[in-house]
Amino acid sequence: MVLIASLTMVACDTQGIKKDPVATNDKQAKGKSTKVVIAKDAVESLKPKQVIAEYEDKQGLKIHWFEQGDGAFLKAGEVVKLNYDVRLEDGTLVDGNQLLNRDWLPFLIGYGLQTKGWDLAFEKLKVGDFVEIILPSTLARGEKGVKGLIPPNAKNILHIRVLDRISPTRIIDGTKVWLLEENEAEKVKASETSTVDFHYMVSTPTNPKYDISYRRNQPFSMRFSDFGIVKGLKKAMLNAKRADKIWILVPASEAYGEKGLVDLVKPGESLFYDVFVMDVR
């Protein structure tokens, strides 16, 4: 319902295809998978320690550091590996990669995959940080909450280890592609003469998840010869295979440019696609 809901296409839609932890580094692009935290240690590694640094802003966002990394701060458009959980004030666990039996999950910063507080907090973090993040309800699920899971006006308490940045598997004319899960057994790859059926979610920094094919219960069928398809999306989908799980970040120059798209995409905005390939014909 929370990050798990945002990442449904990472985990749930790949069941029966590939159950290894999602990984998108350069090694996996060559058919290898690197585990950063083993599942049995995931919960233990998120237990709070002594606070060594603190941050609080005017909106009520609080960050407590138990361990601090180094290097550059994280920024919008980067994908990172997280070991995390989300709890209510009474300690109830409502989200976490261990609930999916995953060693870690990927997270794209700045595109509203989570609530507003997540993207605000990640601007203050670095790789190697182990933190507790306290989100007031206004930066979490607000007055509505999540029925049956998060009460209205509830704080969210996050424990997060930022394990690493994840480099794109490839970059084509500025479009970044992360092959999160690959169907290595499949040999048929998408070409310019193919039709590709896929489910997707698309977001911009100011309009998260503005279109989700799953809501229509019907995958989108794309021919590479079709008019009006985002250029960067077409380029990213070349060589895709059935059951591949792909994240795609398309710059404005390869999307809707400085014109934007009616009230959905602002001028100059990039697009993020979360794609699961159903078939290649």
N, C-alpha and C positions, 0 to 999 in steps of 0.2 A: 504493500500500500504506500510505502514511502519511497526510499531509494529503490527498493525491490520492485515497486511498481514502475518506476522510471526505467529500470533496467530489465523489464520483463523479457524483452527481445534478446537480451544477453543470455539469460538463463533458461527460462521456461520453454521458449520456442526451439531450443536446441536439444531438448530431451529426446533420447533415442538416437541422436546423431553423434554427439560428442560430449562427454561429461567431464573432461579434464578442466581444471580451472582456466578461466579465460585469460589469455595472455596475448600481448600484441607487440612484443619487442622484436628486434631484428632476428633473434635466434628462432622465434617461432615462425617467422616468415620463411625460414628454411626447413620447417617441419619439426622444430624442437620446442619444448615447453619448459619454462623455468619457474619453479615454485619458490616463492619468497618466504612465506610463513606456512608451516604445516598446520592442517586443520585442527589437530588436537591441541595445539598451542595458541590458537587464535583468541579464545576467550581469555586465557591467562595473560596474554601479552597486552590486553587492553585494560587491565586492572590499574586504577589510578595510583600514582606515586607521589612523592613530595613535589609541591609546586615550586618551580624555579623562576617563573616569569608570569606576568599577568597582563591582560589588556581588557579594556572596557570602553565602549563608545556611547554616544548619546541615545542611541536606539535601544540600548540594553543588551547588546551583544557582548558576551564575555568569553575570553579565551584564557585557559590556564595551561601553561606548558609544563610537562613532566620531563620531556627531553627536547632538545633543540637541535635542528639540523643546521646546515650551512649552505652557502651558495646563494643563488638568486631567489627572490620571492616568486611564488607561482603566479601565473597570469592567465587571463581569459584566452581560451583557445588551446590550452594545454590539456593533455590527458594524463592522469596520474593513477597509480595503483594504491588502493586503500584497503587497510584492515580496519573495520569500524563497527560500532554498534550505536544504536539510538535507544534511549530509555526515557521514561517519564520520571517525574520527581520521586515517585514511590519505588523506583527501581525496575518497573515493568519494562521488559525488552520488547520493542516494537519493530525493530529493524536491525539488520546486520548481515555481513557476508556469511557468517557461520550458520544463519538460518537457511541459507541455500547450500550449505556444505561446501563453501568455496573458501580457498585460502585467501583470496582477495577479490575485489571487483574494481573495474575501471570507472573513472569519473572524469567528465569533461567540464572544465571550469568556465563559467560565464554564460551558459546557455539555458539556465533554468531547469536542469535535469532534476534539481531538488528545489526546496523552498529558497526564498530570497536570502535568508541568513547563511546558507551554505556558501553561495558565491561570494558574499561579503567577507566571510571568515577566511576563505581560502586565499584571498588577496594578502592576508597577513602571515601565511604559512610558507614553509620551505620543505623540500625533501628531507626526511629524517626527523621531522617534528612528530612528537607524540603529545596530543593535546586533549583537553576536555573543553568542549564548546557548549555554552549555555545560550540557547536561542529563546528569547521571549516569544510568546504566542504570535505577536505581530510579525515576526520574522520566520515563523514556522507555519502551523496550520490554522492559526487565527481563530476567529469566532466559530467557524464551522467544525474544526477538527477533522477527524476521519472516523466515520461511523463504525463503532465496534472496535476501534483500535486506539485512537487518540481523542481524548475528550476536548470539548470546546475550550478555548483560551488556555491550553496547556503549554507549559514550557517543554522544549525538547533538549535533552542532554546527550551530547555526542561524545564518544571517545574514538579518536581517530589516530591511526599511524599512517603517515604519508610515506609509502615504501619507495616510490621511484616515479620518475617521469616515464612516459611511454612514447617512444619515437614513432612517427608514422611508418607504416610498412612501405609506402611509396608516396611520392608527390608528383602530380601531373599538372603542369601549368598553374601552379599555385594551389591546386586542390589537394588536400591531405587525406590520405586513406589509411585507416587502421583495420587490418584484417584480424578481428577479434577471435573468431573461430573459423577454421577452415575444414571443409569436408575433403580430406586428403584422398579418400577412396574414389571420389567423383573425377572423371576424366573430361567431361564435356564442359568447355569454358565458353563464356559469352563472347561473341564477336560482333562486328558491325552488321552482320546479317541475321543476328539472333533476335528472338523475343525473350525478355526476361520478366518473370512474374515474381514480385517481391512485396512483402509488407514493409511499412516504413513509418517512422515518426520524423517530422521536420520541425525545426525550431530556429528562431533568430535570438539575438541577445535581448531584444525587447518584447518578443512574442513567442514564449516557449510553447512547444507542442501544439502549434496552431493547426496542424493537420496530422491525423493518425489513422492509417488505413485499417487498423484492427477494429476501430469503431464501426466501420462499415461491413466488417466480416468478409472482406473481399480484397485479395491482393491486387496491386496495380500491375498491369501488363504494359511493358515498355518495349517498343521497337526502336532501335537506334536511328532509324530513318524518320521517326515521328517528329513533327514540327512542334516547337514550343516547349520542349523538355530542356531543363537547365543544362547548359553545356558541361559544367563541371561534374554533374551527376552522371551524364553519359560516359565521360572519360573514366570516371571512377569505377563504373560498372563493367567495363571491358575486362575480360578474363574471370569474371565472377562465376561461381559454380553453385549448383543446388546445395542448399543448407549452409552456405557461407553466412557468417555474421559479420557485418561491416559497419564501421563508423566513417562518415565522410564529412569533411569540413570544406565548404566551397566558398572561395572569396567572392566578393560582390562582382568583380570583373568577369567571373565565370558563371554568375547567377543573373540577378536582375539589375545590376549596375547602379547608376545614379538615378534611375527612374523609380526603382522599387517596384512593388506589386500591390496595387490598390491600398487597402488598409492593413495588409498582412505583413509586408516586408518594407521597411523603411529604406529610403535611398542610401546606397552605400553599405547596406548590411550584408554580412555573410550568412550562409545557411548551414545548418547542421542536420545531417540525415543519419538516422539509426535504421539500418536496413537488415532484413533477413530474407535471403533468396529462397523462394519456394520452388522455382523451376527455371531451367534454361532450355529453350527450344529453337 
